[in-house]
Amino acid sequence: GETGVIDLSGFLQALKTAGYDGPVTPEPFSQKVREMAPADAVTYTGKLLQDVWAQAGL
């Protein structure tokens, strides 16, 4: 993710390898996101999620 605490690309690849076919929900802990207007936070988080899906090759 944005903070690098979790390797989200690797995590998503592991879910695919395990055959997981359910929902994935982002839970941003970033102070930057908490300070944003709700609509901006959704847009920003959505972009980051799209980026990590692409990095994972999914």
Distance bins in CASP14 RR format, pairs under 12 A and 6 or more apart:
PFRMAT RR
TARGET T0000
AUTHOR 0000-0000-0000
RMODE 2
METHOD distances of the structure
MODEL  1
1 7 0 0 0 0 1 0 0 0 0 0 0
1 8 1 0 1 0 0 0 0 0 0 0 0
1 9 0 0 0 0 1 0 0 0 0 0 0
1 10 0 0 0 0 0 1 0 0 0 0 0
1 11 0 0 0 0 1 0 0 0 0 0 0
1 12 0 0 0 0 0 1 0 0 0 0 0
1 26 0 0 0 0 1 0 0 0 0 0 0
1 27 0 0 0 0 0 1 0 0 0 0 0
1 28 0 0 0 0 1 0 0 0 0 0 0
1 29 0 0 0 0 1 0 0 0 0 0 0
1 30 0 0 0 0 1 0 0 0 0 0 0
1 33 0 0 0 0 0 1 0 0 0 0 0
1 45 0 0 0 0 0 1 0 0 0 0 0
1 48 1 0 0 1 0 0 0 0 0 0 0
1 49 0 0 0 0 1 0 0 0 0 0 0
1 51 0 0 0 0 1 0 0 0 0 0 0
1 52 1 0 0 1 0 0 0 0 0 0 0
1 53 0 0 0 0 0 1 0 0 0 0 0
1 55 0 0 0 0 1 0 0 0 0 0 0
1 56 0 0 0 0 0 1 0 0 0 0 0
2 8 0 0 0 0 1 0 0 0 0 0 0
2 26 0 0 0 0 0 1 0 0 0 0 0
2 27 0 0 0 0 0 1 0 0 0 0 0
2 28 1 0 0 1 0 0 0 0 0 0 0
2 29 0 0 0 0 1 0 0 0 0 0 0
2 30 1 0 1 0 0 0 0 0 0 0 0
2 31 0 0 0 0 0 1 0 0 0 0 0
2 32 0 0 0 0 1 0 0 0 0 0 0
2 33 0 0 0 0 1 0 0 0 0 0 0
2 44 0 0 0 0 1 0 0 0 0 0 0
2 45 0 0 0 0 1 0 0 0 0 0 0
2 46 0 0 0 0 0 1 0 0 0 0 0
2 47 0 0 0 0 0 1 0 0 0 0 0
2 48 1 0 1 0 0 0 0 0 0 0 0
2 49 0 0 0 0 0 1 0 0 0 0 0
2 51 0 0 0 0 1 0 0 0 0 0 0
2 52 0 0 0 0 1 0 0 0 0 0 0
3 27 0 0 0 0 0 1 0 0 0 0 0
3 28 0 0 0 0 1 0 0 0 0 0 0
3 29 1 0 0 1 0 0 0 0 0 0 0
3 30 1 0 0 1 0 0 0 0 0 0 0
3 31 0 0 0 0 0 1 0 0 0 0 0
3 32 0 0 0 0 1 0 0 0 0 0 0
3 33 0 0 0 0 0 1 0 0 0 0 0
3 48 0 0 0 0 0 1 0 0 0 0 0
4 10 0 0 0 0 0 1 0 0 0 0 0
4 11 0 0 0 0 0 1 0 0 0 0 0
4 29 0 0 0 0 0 1 0 0 0 0 0
4 30 0 0 0 0 0 1 0 0 0 0 0
4 48 0 0 0 0 0 1 0 0 0 0 0
4 52 0 0 0 0 0 1 0 0 0 0 0
5 11 0 0 0 0 0 1 0 0 0 0 0
5 27 0 0 0 0 0 1 0 0 0 0 0
5 28 0 0 0 0 0 1 0 0 0 0 0
5 29 0 0 0 0 1 0 0 0 0 0 0
5 30 0 0 0 0 0 1 0 0 0 0 0
6 12 0 0 0 0 0 1 0 0 0 0 0
6 14 0 0 0 0 0 1 0 0 0 0 0
6 26 0 0 0 0 0 1 0 0 0 0 0
6 27 0 0 0 0 0 1 0 0 0 0 0
6 28 0 0 0 0 0 1 0 0 0 0 0
6 29 0 0 0 0 0 1 0 0 0 0 0
6 52 0 0 0 0 0 1 0 0 0 0 0
7 13 0 0 0 0 1 0 0 0 0 0 0
7 14 0 0 0 0 1 0 0 0 0 0 0
7 52 0 0 0 0 1 0 0 0 0 0 0
7 55 0 0 0 0 1 0 0 0 0 0 0
7 56 0 0 0 0 1 0 0 0 0 0 0
8 14 0 0 0 0 0 1 0 0 0 0 0
8 15 0 0 0 0 0 1 0 0 0 0 0
8 24 0 0 0 0 1 0 0 0 0 0 0
8 26 0 0 0 0 1 0 0 0 0 0 0
8 27 0 0 0 0 0 1 0 0 0 0 0
8 28 0 0 0 0 0 1 0 0 0 0 0
8 48 0 0 0 0 1 0 0 0 0 0 0
8 49 0 0 0 0 1 0 0 0 0 0 0
8 50 0 0 0 0 0 1 0 0 0 0 0
8 51 0 0 0 0 1 0 0 0 0 0 0
8 52 1 0 1 0 0 0 0 0 0 0 0
8 53 0 0 0 0 1 0 0 0 0 0 0
8 54 0 0 0 0 0 1 0 0 0 0 0
8 55 1 0 0 1 0 0 0 0 0 0 0
8 56 1 0 0 1 0 0 0 0 0 0 0
8 58 0 0 0 0 0 1 0 0 0 0 0
9 15 0 0 0 0 0 1 0 0 0 0 0
9 16 0 0 0 0 0 1 0 0 0 0 0
9 48 0 0 0 0 0 1 0 0 0 0 0
9 49 0 0 0 0 0 1 0 0 0 0 0
9 51 0 0 0 0 1 0 0 0 0 0 0
9 52 1 0 1 0 0 0 0 0 0 0 0
9 53 0 0 0 0 1 0 0 0 0 0 0
9 54 0 0 0 0 1 0 0 0 0 0 0
9 55 1 0 1 0 0 0 0 0 0 0 0
9 56 1 0 1 0 0 0 0 0 0 0 0
9 57 1 0 0 1 0 0 0 0 0 0 0
9 58 0 0 0 0 1 0 0 0 0 0 0
10 16 0 0 0 0 1 0 0 0 0 0 0
10 17 0 0 0 0 1 0 0 0 0 0 0
10 18 0 0 0 0 0 1 0 0 0 0 0
10 52 0 0 0 0 1 0 0 0 0 0 0
10 53 0 0 0 0 0 1 0 0 0 0 0
10 55 0 0 0 0 1 0 0 0 0 0 0
10 56 1 0 0 1 0 0 0 0 0 0 0
10 57 0 0 0 0 0 1 0 0 0 0 0
10 58 0 0 0 0 0 1 0 0 0 0 0
11 17 0 0 0 0 0 1 0 0 0 0 0
11 18 0 0 0 0 0 1 0 0 0 0 0
11 20 0 0 0 0 0 1 0 0 0 0 0
11 24 0 0 0 0 1 0 0 0 0 0 0
11 26 0 0 0 0 0 1 0 0 0 0 0
11 52 0 0 0 0 1 0 0 0 0 0 0
11 53 0 0 0 0 0 1 0 0 0 0 0
11 55 0 0 0 0 0 1 0 0 0 0 0
11 56 0 0 0 0 1 0 0 0 0 0 0
11 58 0 0 0 0 0 1 0 0 0 0 0
12 18 0 0 0 0 0 1 0 0 0 0 0
12 19 0 0 0 0 0 1 0 0 0 0 0
12 20 0 0 0 0 1 0 0 0 0 0 0
12 22 0 0 0 0 0 1 0 0 0 0 0
12 24 1 0 0 1 0 0 0 0 0 0 0
12 26 0 0 0 0 0 1 0 0 0 0 0
12 49 0 0 0 0 1 0 0 0 0 0 0
12 50 0 0 0 0 0 1 0 0 0 0 0
12 51 0 0 0 0 0 1 0 0 0 0 0
12 52 1 0 0 1 0 0 0 0 0 0 0
12 53 1 0 0 1 0 0 0 0 0 0 0
12 54 0 0 0 0 0 1 0 0 0 0 0
12 55 0 0 0 0 1 0 0 0 0 0 0
12 56 1 0 1 0 0 0 0 0 0 0 0
12 57 0 0 0 0 1 0 0 0 0 0 0
12 58 1 0 1 0 0 0 0 0 0 0 0
13 19 0 0 0 0 0 1 0 0 0 0 0
13 20 0 0 0 0 0 1 0 0 0 0 0
13 52 0 0 0 0 0 1 0 0 0 0 0
13 53 0 0 0 0 0 1 0 0 0 0 0
13 55 0 0 0 0 1 0 0 0 0 0 0
13 56 1 0 1 0 0 0 0 0 0 0 0
13 57 1 0 0 1 0 0 0 0 0 0 0
13 58 1 0 0 1 0 0 0 0 0 0 0
14 20 0 0 0 0 1 0 0 0 0 0 0
14 24 0 0 0 0 0 1 0 0 0 0 0
14 56 0 0 0 0 1 0 0 0 0 0 0
14 58 0 0 0 0 0 1 0 0 0 0 0
15 21 0 0 0 0 1 0 0 0 0 0 0
15 22 0 0 0 0 1 0 0 0 0 0 0
15 23 0 0 0 0 0 1 0 0 0 0 0
15 24 1 0 0 1 0 0 0 0 0 0 0
15 52 0 0 0 0 0 1 0 0 0 0 0
15 53 0 0 0 0 0 1 0 0 0 0 0
15 56 0 0 0 0 1 0 0 0 0 0 0
15 58 0 0 0 0 1 0 0 0 0 0 0
16 22 0 0 0 0 0 1 0 0 0 0 0
16 24 0 0 0 0 0 1 0 0 0 0 0
16 53 0 0 0 0 0 1 0 0 0 0 0
16 56 1 0 0 1 0 0 0 0 0 0 0
16 57 0 0 0 0 1 0 0 0 0 0 0
16 58 1 0 0 1 0 0 0 0 0 0 0
17 56 0 0 0 0 0 1 0 0 0 0 0
17 58 0 0 0 0 0 1 0 0 0 0 0
20 58 0 0 0 0 0 1 0 0 0 0 0
21 58 0 0 0 0 0 1 0 0 0 0 0
23 49 0 0 0 0 0 1 0 0 0 0 0
24 46 0 0 0 0 0 1 0 0 0 0 0
24 49 0 0 0 0 1 0 0 0 0 0 0
24 52 0 0 0 0 1 0 0 0 0 0 0
24 53 0 0 0 0 1 0 0 0 0 0 0
24 56 0 0 0 0 0 1 0 0 0 0 0
24 58 0 0 0 0 1 0 0 0 0 0 0
25 45 0 0 0 0 0 1 0 0 0 0 0
25 46 0 0 0 0 0 1 0 0 0 0 0
25 49 0 0 0 0 1 0 0 0 0 0 0
26 33 0 0 0 0 1 0 0 0 0 0 0
26 41 0 0 0 0 0 1 0 0 0 0 0
26 42 0 0 0 0 1 0 0 0 0 0 0
26 44 0 0 0 0 0 1 0 0 0 0 0
26 45 1 0 1 0 0 0 0 0 0 0 0
26 46 1 0 0 1 0 0 0 0 0 0 0
26 47 0 0 0 0 0 1 0 0 0 0 0
26 48 1 0 0 1 0 0 0 0 0 0 0
26 49 1 0 1 0 0 0 0 0 0 0 0
26 50 0 0 0 0 0 1 0 0 0 0 0
26 51 0 0 0 0 0 1 0 0 0 0 0
26 52 0 0 0 0 1 0 0 0 0 0 0
26 53 0 0 0 0 0 1 0 0 0 0 0
27 33 0 0 0 0 0 1 0 0 0 0 0
27 34 0 0 0 0 0 1 0 0 0 0 0
27 41 0 0 0 0 0 1 0 0 0 0 0
27 45 0 0 0 0 1 0 0 0 0 0 0
27 48 0 0 0 0 0 1 0 0 0 0 0
27 49 0 0 0 0 0 1 0 0 0 0 0
28 34 1 0 0 1 0 0 0 0 0 0 0
28 35 0 0 0 0 0 1 0 0 0 0 0
28 36 0 0 0 0 1 0 0 0 0 0 0
28 40 0 0 0 0 0 1 0 0 0 0 0
28 41 1 0 0 1 0 0 0 0 0 0 0
28 42 0 0 0 0 0 1 0 0 0 0 0
28 44 0 0 0 0 1 0 0 0 0 0 0
28 45 1 0 1 0 0 0 0 0 0 0 0
28 46 0 0 0 0 1 0 0 0 0 0 0
28 47 0 0 0 0 0 1 0 0 0 0 0
28 48 1 0 0 1 0 0 0 0 0 0 0
28 49 0 0 0 0 1 0 0 0 0 0 0
28 52 0 0 0 0 0 1 0 0 0 0 0
29 45 0 0 0 0 0 1 0 0 0 0 0
30 36 0 0 0 0 1 0 0 0 0 0 0
30 41 0 0 0 0 1 0 0 0 0 0 0
30 44 0 0 0 0 1 0 0 0 0 0 0
30 45 0 0 0 0 1 0 0 0 0 0 0
30 48 0 0 0 0 1 0 0 0 0 0 0
31 41 0 0 0 0 0 1 0 0 0 0 0
32 40 0 0 0 0 0 1 0 0 0 0 0
32 41 0 0 0 0 1 0 0 0 0 0 0
32 44 0 0 0 0 1 0 0 0 0 0 0
32 45 0 0 0 0 0 1 0 0 0 0 0
32 48 0 0 0 0 0 1 0 0 0 0 0
33 40 0 0 0 0 1 0 0 0 0 0 0
33 41 1 0 1 0 0 0 0 0 0 0 0
33 42 0 0 0 0 1 0 0 0 0 0 0
33 43 0 0 0 0 0 1 0 0 0 0 0
33 44 1 0 0 1 0 0 0 0 0 0 0
33 45 1 0 0 1 0 0 0 0 0 0 0
33 46 0 0 0 0 0 1 0 0 0 0 0
33 47 0 0 0 0 0 1 0 0 0 0 0
33 48 0 0 0 0 1 0 0 0 0 0 0
34 40 0 0 0 0 0 1 0 0 0 0 0
34 41 1 0 0 1 0 0 0 0 0 0 0
34 44 0 0 0 0 0 1 0 0 0 0 0
34 45 0 0 0 0 0 1 0 0 0 0 0
35 41 0 0 0 0 1 0 0 0 0 0 0
35 44 0 0 0 0 0 1 0 0 0 0 0
36 42 0 0 0 0 1 0 0 0 0 0 0
36 43 0 0 0 0 1 0 0 0 0 0 0
36 44 1 0 0 1 0 0 0 0 0 0 0
36 45 0 0 0 0 1 0 0 0 0 0 0
37 43 0 0 0 0 1 0 0 0 0 0 0
37 44 0 0 0 0 0 1 0 0 0 0 0
38 44 0 0 0 0 0 1 0 0 0 0 0
38 45 0 0 0 0 0 1 0 0 0 0 0
39 45 0 0 0 0 0 1 0 0 0 0 0
39 46 0 0 0 0 0 1 0 0 0 0 0
40 46 0 0 0 0 0 1 0 0 0 0 0
40 47 0 0 0 0 0 1 0 0 0 0 0
41 47 0 0 0 0 0 1 0 0 0 0 0
41 48 0 0 0 0 0 1 0 0 0 0 0
42 48 0 0 0 0 0 1 0 0 0 0 0
42 49 0 0 0 0 0 1 0 0 0 0 0
43 49 0 0 0 0 0 1 0 0 0 0 0
43 50 0 0 0 0 0 1 0 0 0 0 0
44 50 0 0 0 0 0 1 0 0 0 0 0
44 51 0 0 0 0 0 1 0 0 0 0 0
45 51 0 0 0 0 0 1 0 0 0 0 0
45 52 0 0 0 0 0 1 0 0 0 0 0
46 52 0 0 0 0 1 0 0 0 0 0 0
46 53 0 0 0 0 1 0 0 0 0 0 0
47 53 0 0 0 0 0 1 0 0 0 0 0
47 54 0 0 0 0 0 1 0 0 0 0 0
48 54 0 0 0 0 0 1 0 0 0 0 0
48 55 0 0 0 0 0 1 0 0 0 0 0
49 55 0 0 0 0 0 1 0 0 0 0 0
49 56 0 0 0 0 0 1 0 0 0 0 0
49 58 0 0 0 0 0 1 0 0 0 0 0
50 56 0 0 0 0 0 1 0 0 0 0 0
50 57 0 0 0 0 0 1 0 0 0 0 0
50 58 0 0 0 0 0 1 0 0 0 0 0
51 57 0 0 0 0 0 1 0 0 0 0 0
51 58 0 0 0 0 0 1 0 0 0 0 0
52 58 0 0 0 0 1 0 0 0 0 0 0
END
